[in-house]
């Protein structure tokens, strides 16, 4: 029987199927169900930088602090700690309740005051920390270099504060994507998650309002993650978790062949339920047995650009087929 064990962020996972940050991992019961369903690891639902600020403000709404000016700072800090402590409590209880790795997640946009509590995730036992950051490049006067410098500052400040492994969940909207991935690698990222599925805005034409866009991914969306995993896995020292569009075991196998150490799933669980994890594992195990692979290490990265007999296929194959009709 094939051994599905893999290594990601220096951690040993019983299999490469990781449940990504979502409402499915927002409670202790949800985390336990993921383990019972066969997940190799869980990323807890993200704690949002903005969420803490908004919740603190909500708790203090309507209070009269003119009676004692110092009270505002006291309650502001207390309410902030309350919501942080609630999240840390989930991390701590999850670690005590499951055997698979538990990865905390922070969703942030700046190197702000939230950095002061980053070390607390490590103190309560998180196996690793996933940073989910997206600096929207919507200011026309801000150059690409300036935006990348903000990412650099954010990552360096986090790296200085924690010693547990850090995975950076990044978007694909960089003019020099390969350079950005290598930069995170050189700054000390233990892993990169490819790619972030950012919030999208849509419009309801009937009531003429803005509404949240489609949240879940479709199976066709795995192609971009697959391509960049194949292009970069052989060039980076850090691990890659392939994310977005992973809806079946066949796609899991493809990501591993391209060089991923793990795969992140979310939309497939939302659409099909937790049984999809077992189906993915069965497909992977059956394929490995049929191919004669005893472990994931036997074929991981076999088809990445660095090891491929046709390295150009990761960059130009579809273009050539479309233009020249070469198959």
C-alpha positions, 0 to 999 in steps of 0.5 A, spaced: 500 500 500 502 506 498 505 511 503 501 518 502 505 521 508 508 528 505 512 534 508 510 541 508 513 547 512 517 542 515 511 538 518 509 531 517 502 530 514 499 524 513 497 525 506 498 532 502 490 534 502 490 540 506 483 544 508 484 551 507 482 557 511 474 557 511 468 557 515 469 549 515 475 550 519 472 556 524 470 552 530 473 546 534 468 541 531 469 543 524 477 542 525 475 535 528 471 533 522 476 535 517 481 530 521 475 525 521 474 525 514 482 524 512 485 531 512 492 531 512 492 538 515 488 544 517 488 552 516 484 555 521 479 560 518 483 567 518 483 572 523 482 579 519 486 585 521 480 589 519 475 585 523 479 586 530 478 594 529 471 593 527 469 589 532 473 593 537 469 599 535 462 595 535 463 593 542 464 601 544 459 604 540 454 608 544 459 609 550 460 616 553 468 616 554 467 623 556 466 621 563 473 618 563 478 620 558 482 614 559 477 609 559 477 609 551 484 606 551 482 601 556 476 599 553 479 599 546 485 595 548 480 590 552 476 589 546 481 588 541 484 582 546 478 579 547 477 577 539 484 575 539 484 571 545 478 568 542 482 566 536 488 563 540 483 559 544 481 556 538 488 554 536 490 552 543 484 547 543 485 545 536 492 543 537 490 539 543 484 535 540 487 533 533 493 529 531 494 533 524 498 539 524 494 546 525 496 552 521 493 559 524 492 564 519 492 572 519 489 576 513 492 583 513 494 589 509 499 592 512 505 592 517 501 595 523 499 594 530 497 587 529 504 585 529 505 586 536 501 579 537 503 575 532 508 571 537 502 569 541 500 564 535 506 560 536 505 561 544 499 557 544 502 551 539 500 553 532 504 548 528 505 554 523 502 561 520 499 562 514 499 569 512 494 571 507 495 578 505 493 583 499 495 590 498 490 592 492 494 596 487 488 601 486 492 607 487 495 610 480 500 614 483 503 608 487 508 604 482 509 596 482 516 597 486 513 601 491 507 595 492 512 590 492 516 594 498 510 594 502 510 586 501 517 586 503 516 590 509 510 586 511 514 579 511 520 581 514 516 584 520 513 577 521 519 573 520 522 577 525 517 576 530 515 568 530 520 562 529 515 557 527 514 556 519 511 561 515 507 560 509 505 566 504 498 565 501 500 570 495 496 572 489 498 572 482 497 579 480 505 581 480 508 584 473 514 579 475 511 573 478 517 569 478 521 574 481 516 575 487 516 568 489 523 568 489 524 574 493 519 571 498 523 564 498 530 568 499 527 572 505 525 566 509 518 563 507 518 556 508 512 555 503 508 559 498 500 558 497 499 558 490 494 562 489 490 566 493 482 567 491 481 574 493 474 577 494 470 579 488 465 584 487 459 584 483 453 588 481 446 586 482 442 590 476 435 589 479 436 593 485 442 596 482 447 595 488 454 592 489 454 585 492 459 580 493 462 576 487 462 568 486 466 565 492 467 558 490 472 556 485 470 551 479 475 545 477 477 549 471 481 554 475 486 549 477 490 551 471 494 557 473 496 554 480 499 548 476 503 552 471 506 556 476 507 550 481 511 547 475 515 553 473 517 554 480 517 548 484 524 546 482 527 553 483 525 554 490 527 552 496 521 553 500 515 548 499 509 550 495 501 548 496 497 548 490 491 552 491 484 554 487 480 549 483 482 542 486 476 538 486 478 531 485 484 526 486 486 527 479 488 534 480 491 532 486 496 528 482 497 533 477 499 538 482 504 533 486 507 531 479 508 539 478 512 539 484 507 541 490 508 539 497 501 539 499 494 541 496 489 546 499 482 544 498 476 549 500 470 549 494 470 542 493 468 541 500 463 546 500 460 543 494 460 536 495 461 535 503 467 532 507 467 525 503 471 528 497 477 528 502 476 520 502 475 520 495 481 524 493 485 520 498 483 513 494 484 516 487 491 518 489 493 511 493 490 507 487 494 511 482 500 510 486 499 503 487 498 502 479 504 506 477 508 502 482 510 509 487 511 507 494 511 514 496 510 521 494 517 523 494 518 517 488 514 522 483 513 529 486 516 534 482 517 529 476 514 533 471 516 540 473 520 545 468 527 543 472 526 536 471 522 535 465 524 533 458 520 538 455 521 544 459 518 549 454 511 546 455 510 550 461 511 556 457 509 556 450 506 549 448 498 552 448 501 558 444 504 554 439 498 549 439 493 555 438 497 558 432 501 553 429 496 547 429 502 543 432 499 537 437 
